[in-house]
Amino acid sequence: MLTMVEALERVMSAARAPLGERVSLAEAHGRLLAEELVCTRDVPPWNNSAMDGFAVRHQDVPGRLRVLETIAAGAVPTRVVVEGTCSRIMTGAPMPAGADAVVMVEKSRTEGDHAVLDSDAVVDQHVRPRGGDVAEGAVVLQPGRVMGPSELGMASSLGIPSVLVAQRPRVAILSTGDEVVEAGWPVHSGQIWSSNTQTLMALVREAGGEPIHCGIAPDHREGLEAALARCLRADVVLTTGGVSMGDYDIVRDVFSDMAFWKVAIKPGKPLAFGELKAPSGASIPLFGLPGNPVSCMVNFLEFVRPVLRTMLGDPRPYLPVRSARLTARIGKRPGRVLLARVALSWDDAGLVATPTATQSSGVLTTMMQADALTLIPLESGPLDAGDRVQVQILRWDWARGAHHQYPQ
C-alpha cells in the first residue's frame, strides 16, 4: 500500500502539459492564462491629472492666475502654462506643457477669467505620471494567472482583445454498480440514487475542468468495458465504486495498466490509478474512486484536483494548508494519514478546528459541514483537544463576516 506522498507523485507524473486556446476577454473570466502579457505602451500613456482642478506651475501658487483653457478628459491641451497662468483640468486629462502640479477645485474660486488658488503646491502634486501603473515593455501577467476582474481590466487597458488560456481538461465520469440509479428514476429494493456523479461534476467544474457525464455501468465486465468506451474522448477518466475487495468490484480488472489500488489514507484507502488505452494508442489517466461518497470526494480533492490544476498550468495546484487548534479529541491509530472533517472558526487565540460529529465515510452531510480536512501524519496516534493540527482548507465561508468590522 502506497503512502499518500508516493501515490500523489505517481498521479502527478501523468498530468499532461497545458494546451492553449484563444478566447475573447469576455470569455476569459476565471480561466488560467497560457501566455505572457507584455505592456506595449505606458499606462497611463501621458502625465494626467488625478483631480478636477487647475494645472499650475508649483511656484505660482498660492496666487491669482489667468485661466488659459479648459482641458476635459479625452481632450488634448493646446496652450503652454507659463508664469501667471493656469489651465482648468478634469480628472484623467493630459497635463499641459509647462505645468507640474494640480490644485484641486475645492481650493479655488473664480474671478472672471482668473482663478484664485488658496493652496500651495509641490512638484507632481495630484499628477499621475506617464507609465506610473505599467511601463512599456514590462511583463504584466504571467502564464498560470487566473483571469479575474483586475486581470481582465488590465488586459483591456493594454488594448488586448483576446488572450491565450489553458484548455479545460475534459473529465469523463462513470458511476458503477447495479445498485446505483440516476436521480429522478424509480429505485427498487436494494438500490440507491447516485450522488457521486453530480458531486464529481461539480468538483470538476470547480477545479476548472469540463465534466462529461458518461452514465452508470453495470456490475459485469462486458457492460463496464462498453461504458468505458464512452469515456475515451476525455483527457481524464473517473469511475466511482467497484475498487474494493468484493466479488463485484471489477473496475480494477479493466485498467490497461494499473499503477496502484490502495493508499494509506483514511478515508479513501481503496483508490485505483492507472490508464486506459484510446483507439489512437494514447494513454488516458484513469482514477477508480471509491463508491462511499465522502471517500470519493476526498480522493478527488487529494489526487484528481491537483492533476487537473496542473493540466491548466496552475503553478500552485494544491489546496492551502493552515495550522489550527483542535476543540475536541480525534481518535487515530498509526498506519494511515487521517483526513478528518473539521469545521473552522476563530477565537481570541486564532484558528480552531472542530471535528464533525461522525467521521463515517458514508455520511455525506459531514462534507457539507466541513470547512477543512486534517492532515494528521501516518504514524501519529490520537490528538487531544488543544493540540495543534495542520488543516487543508476546502472553503473559506468560515472566514466571511456576518457584520462589517471596518475601522471608525
N, C-alpha and C positions, 0 to 999 in steps of 0.2 A: 504494500500500500504506500503510495507516494505521500510525501509531506505536501502541505499547501504550497510552499515555495517551489518545490520541484514540479508540481502539476502546473503552476502558473507559468513557469519558464517554458514548459513544453507547449502550452496553448499559445503563448505569445509568439513563439517561433513560427506559428502557422499564419500569423496576421500578414496579409499582403500589403504592399506599399500603397499609399493613397493614389487614386485615379482622379483626374480633374474634369470638370465640365464648366463651361462659361454660362453665367446667368446674369440677368439684369440686377441692378441694385434692389429693385422692388421685390425680387425673388430671393435675395441673398440673406435676409434676416435669419439669424440662428445657424447659418451654415459656417463651416470652417474654411478659412481662406487657404488656397492652394498655390498662391503666388506671392511674390514680394511686391508691395505697392510703394512706388518712389514718387516723391513730390516733383512735379515738372515746372512749377513756378512758386515763388514765395507766397506764403499765406500769412497775413494779407499781402497783396501784391504792391502796396504802397503804404506810406505812413498815413494813418487816418485818425479821425477824432473819436475818442471814447465817450464824448459827451456832446449834448447840444450846448452851444455857447459861442465863443469868439476865438478865432485863431489869431494869436498875437506874437510879437517878439517879447520874450520874457522881461527884458529890461525896460519895456514901455509901460508896465503896469505896477501899481495902480495908476490910473490916468484916464483922460478923456481922449478917445481915438476916433478918427473918421472911419466909417464903415465903407469898404470898397465894394463888396458884393455879398451875396448870399450863396453859399455852396451847399446844395442838397446832396443827400446820399445818392450816388449814381451819376452825379454831375462831375465836371472837370473844372478846377479853378482856372480863372483867366487873368487874375491880377496878382502882382507880387506885393507881399506885405512889406512895407518899408517903415521907417521911423514915423510915429504919429498916426499909423493906420492899423486897421484890423479887418478881418472878414468874418461875417456871421457864418457859422458852420453847424451842420447837423451830424448826429452820431453816424459814424461809418463813412462819412465823406472824406475824400482825399485832402490832406493838408496842403495849403497853398505854399508856393515858394516864399522864402523869407520868414515864415512863421515857425516857431519852435515850441509853442505851448498853447494850451487851450484854457480859457477861463470859462467856467460853466455859467449858463444863462442866469442862474439864481444869484450870482454875484454881480449882476449888471443892471443898468437902467438905460433907457434910450432917450436921447435928446436930439430930435430931428434926424440928421444923417450921421450922428455921432453916437457912440456907446460910452457910457461912463462905467468903468470897471473898478470895483471897490476892492479887489483882491490882488495880492501879488502873485507871482508865478515863478516856477523853476523850469529849466530846460526839460522838455518831454513830458511836462505835466499833462495828464489826460490825453496822451498821444499813444496810439497803438503802433509800434514800429513795423516797418516792412519786414516780413519773414519772422515776426515775433511769435507766431504759432508754429509754423513749419518753414524751414529754409529750403530753397530749391536744391534738389539732389539728395535730400535726406530720405532715408527709409522710414516710411510712416507705419506700415503694418507688415508683420512677418507671417509666413505660412504657419497654419495651425491656430491662428487667432479667430475666435468666434466673432462673427459679424453681428454685433449688437447695434443699438441705436447710435451710439457715439461713433463707432467704426463706419457705419453707413453714412453718417453725416460728414465724417472726414473724407471718405472716398468721394462723396458728391462735391465737397468743397475743392477737391483736386480736379474736378471735371471728368471723373471716371464714370462712364455709364454702365459698365458691366465688370464683373470680376470672375476669376477662375476659383471655383470652390471644389472641395472634395466631393466626389460622388458618394451618395448614401449607399452603404453596403446593403445588398438585398439579403434578407434573412428569412428562410423558409421555416415554418413552424408546423410540426406534425405531432398531434397527440396520438397516443396508442392505447389500446385496451378495449375489450368488448364491453367493459362496464361503463365506459365513458360515452356520454351523449351530449350533443350540442345543445346549448341553452335554447329554449323555445320548442324543443321536440319533447314528446312524452317519454317519461322514464318508466321502466318496468322494475320489478323486484330485483334488487342487487345492483341497480345501475345508479349513476350519479351524473349530474350536469357538469360539464367540463369548465373549470375555472382557469386552468393553466394557459390555454390558447390565448384568451383575451388578456390575461396578465402579461404574458410574454410579448404580445403585440404592442402593448403599451410600453413595456420596458425597452423594446427595440426602438420605438419612436423616440422615447425619452433619451436614449443613447445616441440618437442621430441616424439610425438605420431605417430601412424601408421593409416592414414586415410583409410576408406573403403567407396567407392562411392556406394551408395545404390539407386541412380536414383531419379526420380521425382514421387511424389504421387499425385493422382487426388483429387479434392475437394469433395469427398464423403467418408463417414466413412468406408465402406467396402474396398474401394481401399486403403485408408490410413492404415487400420489395416493390409492388405495384404503386403503393402510396409514395415511397421514396423517389420513384421515377418522376413524380410531380415536383420534386424539390430540386431537381438538378440544374434549374436555371438560376439558382441562388448563389451568392458568394459564401454563405454560411448556412448550415442546416442545424436546426434544433429539434430534437424529439423529446417527448416527455413520457415517462413511465417505461417499464419493461427493461430496466437496467439492474435490477436486484438479482436475487438467487432463486426466485420462484420458477415453477415449471413453465409458466407462460411469459417469463421475462426473456424475450428473444431478440431484443434490439441489438445486443452485443454481437449476435451472430451475423448481422448484415453489414458490418463495417468492412470496407475494403482493406483497411489497415487500422488497428486499434492500438493507440499509444498507452492507454491506461484505463482502468474502470473503477478504481477506488481511490479516495483521497482522505487523508487523516484529518477530517474536519467534522464538526457537529453543529448544526445539521448539515446534511448534504454529502455523506460518505459515498453513496453509490452514484458516482459521476463517471460516465464513459466519454472518452475523447479519441478521435481518430480521423479518418477521412472516407469519403465516398469518391468513386471514380465516375466522372461525367463521360458521356459518349465520346467527347472530344479527347479523352485521356487525361483531362485536367483533374487535379485533386481538389475536392471541396471539403473544408473543415466540417466535421460532424460532432456535435455535442449531444450525448444521450443524458438528458437531465432526469432527475428523479420525478416520480409521479406525485409525491407529497407536496402540497402547494408551497409551504414555507421552504422546504429543501430546494424546490425548483427555482424559487425567486433568489434564494441565497447563492446558489451555484451560478445563476445568470449574473448577478451583481459582482461576484468574485472572479469569475473566469471568462464569461462571454462579453460582458460590458467592456473590459479593457482591450479585448481584441477588436471590437467594433470601433472604439475610440482611436485605437492605433491605425486602423484602416482609414479613418477620417483625417489622420495627420495630427491628432491632438498630442502635443508634447507632454501633457500631464493626464494620462489616461485613467488614473486610479482615483477612487473616491477619497475625499480628505479625511484625515485622522486627527483627533484631538485627545487630550487627557481629561478624564473625568473622575469624580469621586462617587463610589457606589453608595446607595442608600439602603441596600439590603444584601444579604448573603447570596452568593451564586455558587451552587454546588458544581463540582467538576472533578473528574478523575483524570490522571495523566494518560496521554496517548493520542489525544486529538486536540486541535485548535478549536476553542469554543467560540462560536459566533452567536452569542446570546442576544436576544432582542431587548432593547432598553429604550425607555422614554427619557428625554433630556430636558433639563430646566436649569435655571440659575438660582443660586443663593448668594449670601454675602461673601462666601469663601470661593465662589467660582462655579464651574460647570459640574452638575451632578447627574448621575445615571441611575434610573430606577428600573429594575428588571420587570418585564411583563409578568402577569400572574402565572402563566404557564409557558413552558418552552417546548411544548409538543410541536413536532414538525408538521402536524396535520391541522393545526389551528390557524387558519388564515387571518382571523381577526387580530392576532398579535402583530402581524405585519402592518396593519393599519394603525396600531398603537405605537409602533416602534419608530423612533427618530434615528436610531443608530444600531449597529451591531458591535458587540465587544470583540476584541482581538486578544483573547487570553491564550498564551503560548501553549504549545504541545504538551510539555511536561509539567505545566503548572497544576497545582491542586486547587481546592476551593478558595474563593475570595470572600472576605467578610465585609460588612457594612463599614464604610470609612476607608477601605482600600482604594488605591488609585488603579485605573484601568484605561487602556487605550480603546477608544471607540471610533468606529468608522461611520461617518455621517451619511445618512441616507437622504435626509431632507432637513431644511433649515426652518421649518414652521415654528419650532420652539423658540427661535431667536427673534421672531417678529413681536412687536409690541402692540398690546391692545389699546394703549394710550400713548400720546406723544410724550417724549422726555426731552423736549428742546430746552436749551438754556433761556433764561429770562433776559 
